[in-house]
Amino acid sequence: MMKTSAFLLMTLLSSMCLNSAYLVSATLNSNSPGTSAVQLAYTGYGTLSLYDVDYWWIPNLSAAEVVLASIVQDETVCYESWLYYSNLTELQERWCFGTHNHDFVAPVAGSYLLKIHAGYGGFNYTIYCDHPIREEPMQTVRGNLSEGEEFNYWIPSIGKDQVFLMSTFQDETVCYESWLYYSNLTELQEKWCFGTHNHDFVVDKTDTYLLKIKATYGGFNYTMKHSARALPTRIVVSVEQNPALVGQTVNLLGRLTELNSNQPIPNQAIKLSVNGTQSGTLTTNATGWFKGSGQVQSVGAFNVTVLYSGSTQYLPCSSWTILVVKKTQTWIYATFSPNPVNPGKSCDLRGILVDQFSNPIKSTTVNLEYSTDYGSTWHPAGTLITDAYGTLSKALTAPSSGTYLVRISYTGSSSHEPSRTVEPLIVR
């Protein structure tokens, strides 16, 4: 009878292990005399496609603390899960479909890592735990490789002793290779197989690391997930000439770097906008510099903004400067000859209209006015047009005796400031 009972008990346990979700449910909701229900108050949810990996932390445990944790899936497809110390030393491994139990007593104080791998098919899962859990936020990069092609991905400035989690996986069952290198190209890890390549490690020195993936035996689409945080960035910009004049060409110069190390960030798109309207895109060179130029068309104060949208490796940043655009100053120089002049005699008005750089302003109308009461009132006296050299001239017959003021005015344009001059003509 004892042997029969033992056999029935083993059969029952085997049946329950095949669908251990029922065992967990029965345990959690047990109301049997002498027992108390254990409430696994913390839950986490996820979805994994074939070969995908998720990471969850059970943080800040004390030594000898009891932890109850289970992973329950919604498909009868085998998968793997592991429990690690914070230094990635393996504590538990599970392989089966259904529920994976990861109950444990923490051997040492610290955070523990739960890793789930869909090695045989995709599924949805739920994690139940009696302690708080936190999913590791992962950055994702996707692409495709043809046979023989390589993909190189730099992961900048990972700090010493940081836990770095990274996996690559594909959509084809074709073998491929991947390597992890230090910045000096010393090999740190090598993987060879189809499916998922795990490159988790604890960083032994602060460095920039290189991941290389090679489609050695056939093409495929790949996904790469890693936990390295995007680095803060800084962008600086200046505009010369500033202030500028309407019609001038101004030059914009800027640089994109990592905020903390000041290392340049090459080959990145920089969006340029003026007063909130995007006006172009520039690209950083190998040393992080970018530049552009353009002709300014109107007067005003313009907000010139450069924006870096960020990437999986770098956080976005922006910067701005104010470009002041003014009109070109102008001057009129004029004289009468002869002056003084006798009444009824001929005299000539000669002058020139120039800008602030002494460039002549040609084919431009200027207005003539005169005053006989020392500028209290003015009377129109016609217009003149400057020639190809900016000069103006008019032959006059001197009026009756007196002192006359002649005002010559340029009203300006969209690019040039107005100007005027007053010249006395003495007739006696």
Secondary structure by P-SEA (a helix, b strand, c coil): caaaaaaaaaaaaaaaaacaaaaaaaaaacccccbbbbbccbbbbbcccccbbbbbbbccccccbbbbbbbbbcccccbbbbbbccccccccccccccccccccccccbbbbbbbbbcccccccccccccccccccbbbbbbbcccccbbbbbbbcccccccbbbbbbbbcccccbbbbbbccccccccccccccccccccccccbbbbbbbbbcccbbbbbbbbbcccccccccccccccccccccbbbbbbbccccccccccccbbbbbbbccccccbbbbbcccccccbbbbbccccccbbbbbccccccbbbbbbbbbbbbbcbbbbbbcccccccccccbbbbbbbccccccccccccbbbbbbbbcccccbbbbccbbbbccccbbbbbbccccbbbbbbbbbbbccccbbbbbbbbbbbcc
